[in-house]
Amino acid sequence: MALRGFIMQTIIFHSWLSKQICHFIELRRLSGTDYSSQARLLGYFDRFLVEEYPNEKFVTRQITDHYLQSLSHLHPRVQFNRFCVIRQLCRYINQTDPRCHVPEAIKCVSAPNIFHPYIFSKPEIETLLSVASALPPLKSLRPHTYRILFGLLYTTGIRIGEAFALTIKDFQRKFNLLYIAEGKFRKARWIPLHPSTSLMLNQYIELRLKNGSKTSDSPLFINLQGHNLRHSTVYKTFRQVLEKCGITHNKYIGPRIHDLRHTFAVHRLLAWYQDKQDVNSKLPALATYMGHVSVSSTHIYLRPTAELLEEVNNRFHDHYLNNIKTRGEI
């Protein structure tokens, strides 16, 4: 059975469990949940059933145990995420078919092992964009695509999935605005762009219109064949660019392409401190800009760096001295 995601391309399930998987995903989406990423995880399980248990009729303990064992090569956090979705599916099916085994929950990775994002320095960002602009073939659209894609992720903090979903009409050059039609939790929003970012994006679109579809609803970022960019290809290219930048990459410790979003948030906070802005009053605006439901979600992105801590310390020091002077103690 086929299921079309809100952002992702059509997902096709082939196993004997495909009908129930599609019903489960549709039910979750009707409740207001964007289930695109979880649908991909269910796709892995569907493929596992096709390859290992093509003739079964219901999920057994042997199947879930075997599937969990097949995930043993992955990072514990990834194992937890994939198996958690399978357990949710089994609980749903078990309500109407008691023969479906509901596996026990596995432990989530402990807090000390949670991934810590890599915050790029400004010189590293400049090098990354320079290397991206030199990707082969040099006279093709490819180097321009990756330079603008990586630059847009850094300067706006949008998610990689949101960037893939952009169409030509989503960019409003006249108003320096970018429209995110389907963000996380299906939230749409407008992204104000810096004039320099808007100019670079406009120049890219002029080149982009000479390649692939020219309709307003066609993808903004395309590959050399004129088709949508693929996640796997972009991630592979990102790792290649990191290597050329001399930045060590490890699949467990990054840097990840999502760390450009983390870097955007930290650099924005640092700029506010340097401009003597009231940071607390600015955080709700940052949360809205990044497409977060609340400021608490934004806090996850605000990692301390040496520069940021220095600015915080300087502000505290100045505040302390001003209070002392006001009291006349110095």
C-alpha positions in Angstrom: 0.0 0.0 0.0 1.1 3.6 -0.6 1.0 6.4 1.8 1.8 10.0 0.9 3.6 12.0 3.6 3.0 15.7 4.2 6.6 16.6 3.4 8.2 13.4 2.3 7.7 11.6 -1.0 5.2 8.8 -1.2 6.0 5.9 1.1 5.0 2.4 -0.2 4.6 -0.6 2.1 4.8 -4.1 0.7 4.5 -6.5 3.6 1.4 -8.4 4.8 1.2 -5.8 7.5 1.0 -2.9 5.1 -2.7 -2.2 5.4 -2.6 -2.0 9.2 0.5 0.2 9.1 -1.2 2.7 6.8 -4.3 2.7 9.0 -2.1 3.3 12.0 -0.3 6.2 10.4 -3.5 7.8 9.2 -5.0 7.6 12.7 -1.9 9.3 14.2 -2.1 12.1 11.6 -5.8 12.6 12.2 -4.9 13.4 15.8 -2.8 16.3 14.5 0.6 14.6 14.6 3.0 15.0 11.7 4.1 11.3 11.5 6.4 11.6 8.5 9.6 10.6 10.3 7.9 7.7 12.2 6.4 6.5 8.9 10.0 6.1 7.6 10.9 4.1 10.6 7.9 1.8 10.0 9.1 1.5 6.4 12.3 -0.2 7.8 10.1 -2.7 9.7 8.0 -3.3 6.7 11.1 -4.1 4.6 12.3 -6.4 7.4 9.0 -8.4 7.3 9.2 -8.7 3.5 12.8 -10.0 3.6 12.6 -12.2 6.8 9.0 -13.2 7.3 7.1 -12.9 4.0 4.5 -15.6 4.8 3.5 -14.7 8.4 0.0 -13.5 9.2 0.5 -11.6 12.5 3.4 -10.2 14.6 5.0 -12.7 17.0 7.5 -12.4 19.8 10.0 -14.1 17.5 9.6 -11.4 14.9 10.0 -8.5 17.4 13.0 -10.1 19.1 14.6 -10.7 15.7 13.9 -7.2 14.6 15.5 -5.7 17.8 18.5 -7.9 17.3 18.8 -6.7 13.7 19.2 -3.1 15.1 22.1 -4.0 17.3 24.7 -2.3 15.0 22.9 1.1 15.4 23.4 3.7 18.1 21.4 3.0 21.2 19.3 6.1 20.7 18.5 5.1 17.2 17.5 1.6 18.3 15.2 3.1 20.9 13.5 5.4 18.4 12.9 2.6 15.8 11.7 0.0 18.3 9.5 2.5 20.2 7.5 3.1 17.0 7.1 -0.7 16.4 5.8 -1.1 19.9 3.2 1.6 19.3 2.1 -0.1 16.1 1.8 -3.5 17.9 -0.3 -2.0 20.7 -2.6 -0.5 18.1 -3.0 -3.8 16.2 -3.4 -5.8 19.5 -6.6 -3.8 20.3 -8.4 -5.6 17.4 -6.2 -8.7 17.0 -5.0 -10.2 20.3 -2.6 -12.5 18.4 -0.3 -9.5 17.7 2.5 -9.6 20.2 3.2 -6.3 22.1 7.0 -6.3 22.9 8.3 -4.9 26.2 9.7 -1.4 26.0 13.5 -1.1 25.8 15.4 1.4 27.9 16.1 4.8 26.5 19.8 5.9 26.3 20.8 7.6 29.5 21.1 11.3 29.7 25.0 11.4 29.8 25.0 9.6 26.4 22.7 12.0 24.7 24.1 13.6 21.5 25.8 17.0 22.0 25.5 19.2 18.9 28.5 20.6 17.1 28.5 24.4 17.1 30.4 25.6 14.1 32.6 28.7 14.4 32.1 31.5 11.9 35.4 30.8 10.1 34.3 27.1 9.8 31.0 28.2 8.3 32.9 30.4 5.8 35.1 27.5 4.9 32.2 25.1 4.6 30.4 27.3 2.1 33.6 27.9 0.1 34.2 24.2 -0.2 30.6 23.6 -1.2 30.8 26.2 -3.9 33.8 24.3 -5.4 32.0 20.9 -5.7 32.1 19.2 -9.1 31.0 19.6 -11.8 32.1 23.2 -11.4 30.0 24.6 -14.3 26.9 22.8 -13.2 24.1 23.9 -10.8 25.4 21.4 -8.1 27.9 23.7 -6.3 25.5 26.6 -6.3 22.8 24.3 -4.9 24.9 23.1 -2.0 26.3 26.5 -1.1 22.9 28.0 -1.0 21.3 25.0 0.8 24.0 25.0 3.6 24.0 28.7 3.8 20.2 28.9 4.1 20.3 26.3 6.9 22.8 28.3 8.8 21.4 31.8 8.2 17.7 30.9 8.9 17.9 27.8 11.1 15.2 26.0 9.1 15.1 22.2 9.3 16.6 20.2 6.4 13.2 18.7 5.7 11.7 22.2 5.4 14.4 23.1 3.0 13.7 20.0 0.8 10.0 21.0 0.7 10.6 24.5 -0.6 9.3 25.4 -4.0 10.2 28.3 -6.2 7.0 30.3 -5.2 7.9 30.0 -1.5 10.5 32.7 -2.0 9.1 36.3 -2.1 12.1 38.4 -3.3 10.1 41.6 -3.1 9.5 41.3 0.6 12.7 39.3 1.6 10.5 36.5 2.9 10.6 32.7 2.7 7.4 30.6 3.3 7.6 27.3 5.1 4.4 25.6 4.1 4.7 22.5 6.2 6.9 22.7 9.3 7.1 20.4 12.2 3.6 19.7 13.7 2.3 20.9 10.4 2.9 24.6 11.3 3.3 27.1 8.5 5.3 30.3 9.0 7.0 33.1 7.1 10.8 33.5 7.5 12.2 37.1 7.2 15.5 37.0 5.3 18.5 39.3 5.6 18.8 41.3 2.4 22.1 39.6 1.6 20.6 36.2 2.0 17.6 37.2 -0.2 20.0 38.5 -2.9 22.0 35.2 -2.9 18.8 33.1 -3.0 17.5 35.3 -5.9 20.7 34.8 -7.9 20.5 31.0 -7.3 16.9 30.9 -8.6 18.0 32.6 -11.8 20.4 29.7 -12.3 17.9 27.2 -11.1 15.3 28.2 -13.6 17.7 27.2 -16.4 17.6 23.6 -15.1 14.6 21.3 -14.5 11.0 22.4 -14.2 10.3 26.1 -14.3 6.8 26.0 -12.7 6.3 28.0 -9.6 5.4 24.8 -7.5 8.5 22.9 -8.6 11.3 22.1 -6.0 13.6 25.0 -5.2 16.6 22.6 -4.7 17.2 19.9 -7.3 19.9 17.5 -8.3 21.7 17.3 -11.7 18.9 15.3 -13.1 16.4 18.0 -12.2 14.7 15.9 -9.5 14.2 16.5 -5.8 17.3 16.2 -3.6 17.5 13.0 -1.7 18.3 12.9 2.0 21.0 10.3 1.7 22.8 12.1 -1.1 22.8 15.4 0.8 24.1 13.8 3.9 26.8 12.1 2.0 27.8 15.3 0.3 27.8 17.1 3.7 30.2 14.6 5.1 32.5 15.0 2.1 32.5 18.8 2.5 33.3 18.4 6.2 36.3 16.2 5.3 37.6 18.8 2.9 37.2 21.4 5.6 39.4 19.4 7.9 36.5 18.8 10.3 36.5 15.3 11.8 33.2 13.5 11.3 31.9 10.5 13.1 28.4 9.0 12.6 27.8 9.0 16.4 29.3 12.3 17.4 28.7 14.4 14.2 28.8 17.1 13.1 25.4 16.5 11.7 23.7 18.7 9.1 21.1 19.5 11.8 23.9 21.1 13.8 23.7 24.1 11.4 20.3 24.8 13.0 21.9 24.6 16.4 24.7 26.9 15.3 22.1 29.4 14.0 20.4 29.6 17.4 23.7 30.0 19.3 25.1 32.6 17.0 21.8 34.6 17.1 22.0 34.6 20.9 25.6 35.6 20.8 24.8 38.5 18.5 22.1 39.8 20.9 24.5 39.7 23.8 27.1 41.6 21.8 24.5 44.2 20.8 23.5 44.6 24.5 19.9 43.4 23.7 17.5 42.1 26.3 17.9 38.4 25.5 15.0 37.1 27.6 12.6 39.3 25.7 14.0 38.1 22.4 13.6 34.4 23.0 9.9 34.2 22.1 10.7 35.8 18.7 13.5 33.2 18.2 11.1 30.4 19.1 8.5 31.6 16.5 11.2 32.1 13.9 12.5 28.5 14.3 9.0 27.1 14.3 8.9 25.9 17.9 5.7 25.5 19.9 7.2 27.1 23.0 10.4 28.7 24.2 11.3 25.5 26.1 11.9 23.8 22.8 14.3 26.6 21.8 16.3 26.2 25.0 17.5 22.8 23.7 19.4 24.7 20.9 21.1 27.2 23.1 24.4 25.5 23.9 27.1 27.4 25.8 30.2 28.2 23.8 33.4 30.0 24.9 32.3 33.2 23.1 28.8 33.0 24.5 30.0 32.4 28.1 32.5 35.3 27.8 29.6 37.7 26.7 27.4 36.4 29.6 30.3 37.0 32.1 30.9 40.5 30.7 27.3 41.4 31.1 27.1 40.1 34.6 30.3 42.0 35.5 29.0 45.3 34.0 25.7 44.8 35.8 27.5 44.2 39.1 29.7 47.3 38.8 26.7 49.5 37.9 24.9 48.3 41.0 27.9 49.1 43.2 28.2 52.6 41.6 24.5 53.2 42.2 24.9 52.4 45.9 28.0 54.6 46.1 30.2 51.8 47.3 33.2 52.6 45.0 
